[in-house]
Amino acid sequence: MNKTAAEKLVRECLQRVNPSQDFTSISNATPLLENRLITSFQVLDLLLLLEQSSGNRITIEQLMPGCFKTIAIIANTFYTLEACDVC
């Protein structure tokens, strides 16, 4: 999956996790937890949605510190299945 499509899917998942926030206007590099766009509890829901939308089981090896930091990192880690070089 290409980067743009992956980031779009992440935004859709984030929107489902936190419907009160408009994720279309947020930069791919905006720290999500730091800016309180999602909570640590919502990360669990996001994880399930990412797994469902990608059709791939998320492995423990993918769950590294920082892997939920930004839309770009989430897309890279869970949709393009590349190793996260920021985490």
Contacts in CASP RR format, 6 or more apart in sequence:
PFRMAT RR
TARGET T0000
AUTHOR 0000-0000-0000
METHOD contacts of the structure
MODEL  1
MNKTAAEKLVRECLQRVNPSQDFTSISNATPLLENRLITSFQVLDLLLLL
EQSSGNRITIEQLMPGCFKTIAIIANTFYTLEACDVC
1 9 0 8 1.000
1 79 0 8 1.000
1 80 0 8 1.000
2 80 0 8 1.000
3 72 0 8 1.000
3 75 0 8 1.000
3 76 0 8 1.000
3 80 0 8 1.000
5 79 0 8 1.000
6 75 0 8 1.000
6 76 0 8 1.000
6 78 0 8 1.000
6 79 0 8 1.000
6 80 0 8 1.000
7 28 0 8 1.000
7 71 0 8 1.000
7 72 0 8 1.000
7 75 0 8 1.000
9 53 0 8 1.000
9 54 0 8 1.000
9 75 0 8 1.000
9 79 0 8 1.000
10 50 0 8 1.000
10 71 0 8 1.000
10 74 0 8 1.000
10 75 0 8 1.000
10 78 0 8 1.000
10 79 0 8 1.000
11 23 0 8 1.000
11 24 0 8 1.000
11 26 0 8 1.000
11 71 0 8 1.000
12 53 0 8 1.000
13 46 0 8 1.000
13 49 0 8 1.000
13 50 0 8 1.000
13 53 0 8 1.000
14 21 0 8 1.000
14 23 0 8 1.000
14 32 0 8 1.000
14 37 0 8 1.000
14 38 0 8 1.000
14 46 0 8 1.000
14 71 0 8 1.000
15 21 0 8 1.000
15 23 0 8 1.000
16 45 0 8 1.000
16 49 0 8 1.000
17 38 0 8 1.000
17 42 0 8 1.000
17 45 0 8 1.000
17 46 0 8 1.000
17 49 0 8 1.000
18 37 0 8 1.000
18 38 0 8 1.000
18 42 0 8 1.000
21 37 0 8 1.000
21 38 0 8 1.000
23 37 0 8 1.000
23 71 0 8 1.000
26 37 0 8 1.000
26 71 0 8 1.000
27 71 0 8 1.000
28 70 0 8 1.000
28 71 0 8 1.000
28 72 0 8 1.000
28 75 0 8 1.000
29 70 0 8 1.000
29 71 0 8 1.000
29 72 0 8 1.000
30 37 0 8 1.000
30 70 0 8 1.000
30 71 0 8 1.000
31 69 0 8 1.000
31 70 0 8 1.000
32 38 0 8 1.000
32 68 0 8 1.000
32 69 0 8 1.000
32 70 0 8 1.000
32 71 0 8 1.000
33 39 0 8 1.000
33 40 0 8 1.000
33 43 0 8 1.000
33 68 0 8 1.000
33 69 0 8 1.000
34 69 0 8 1.000
38 46 0 8 1.000
38 68 0 8 1.000
43 68 0 8 1.000
46 68 0 8 1.000
46 74 0 8 1.000
47 58 0 8 1.000
50 58 0 8 1.000
50 74 0 8 1.000
50 78 0 8 1.000
50 79 0 8 1.000
51 57 0 8 1.000
51 58 0 8 1.000
51 78 0 8 1.000
54 78 0 8 1.000
54 79 0 8 1.000
56 78 0 8 1.000
56 81 0 8 1.000
58 78 0 8 1.000
62 77 0 8 1.000
62 78 0 8 1.000
62 84 0 8 1.000
64 77 0 8 1.000
64 84 0 8 1.000
64 87 0 8 1.000
65 87 0 8 1.000
66 73 0 8 1.000
66 84 0 8 1.000
66 86 0 8 1.000
66 87 0 8 1.000
67 73 0 8 1.000
67 74 0 8 1.000
67 77 0 8 1.000
67 78 0 8 1.000
67 84 0 8 1.000
67 87 0 8 1.000
68 74 0 8 1.000
69 86 0 8 1.000
69 87 0 8 1.000
73 84 0 8 1.000
73 86 0 8 1.000
73 87 0 8 1.000
76 82 0 8 1.000
76 84 0 8 1.000
77 84 0 8 1.000
77 87 0 8 1.000
END
